[in-house]
Amino acid sequence: MGKKKEMNLELPTADILRAELQKEQYKKSYGKVLRSTIYTLLVVAAVAALVAVLVLPVLQISGTSMTDTLMDGDIVVALNNSDYKTGDIIAFYYNNNILIKRVIATAGQWVDIDEEGNVYVNGEMLDEPYITEKALGDCNISLPYQVPDGRNFVMGDHRSTSVDSRNTAIGSIGDELVLGKIILRVWPLETAGWLKNPREKEK
């Protein structure tokens, strides 16, 4: 009969066991840290997206109804709040679209526009440095017009082409439809900056 082969089994030393244990612990710790980091980044991204949509929506101007204040292709930021008044530029929902116009009058105020395009609110002609050409525009409402409760009378700065509250197709805008007030232009860079209400006096 042949001789049995002897197998030499060497038990790992304490140092080797300790090193393997530390390696496994490091893997588990690394995995926890990685999962925690990914979770944190996802939460931050979700919060940032939520803020961008609900608090500071970013919008791109399409069309010419707000020239020369805002040009086609400009990118602007809106602040979602209810603090807006005559002279502010607001974004609002209309037929699944977002339109951008300037607030001319708010609830309870009377609006009148003459043939030359001069705009009057409560009998006082508005000083409108933001428009380059006055026009009665596409107007089919009965003037003078009183703004209903909870609504806003808006007009585009390009008065001859803008379709706005002067036309019953859009009419006055309900507070619940207002997305926010346009506060900042971020693109193009050469014209980037805060968009202030020209009716507010510098303090």
Secondary structure, 3 states (H helix, E strand, C coil): CCCCCCCCCCCCCHHHHHHHHHHHHHHHHHHHHHHHHHHHHHHHHHHHHHHHHHCCCEEECCCCCCCCCCCCCCEEEEECCCCCCCCCEEEEEECCEEEEEEEEEECCCEEEECCCCCEEECCEECCCCCCCCCCCCCCCCCCCEECCCCEEEEECCCCCCCCCCCCCCCCCEEHHHEEEEEEEEEECHHHCEECCCCCCCCC
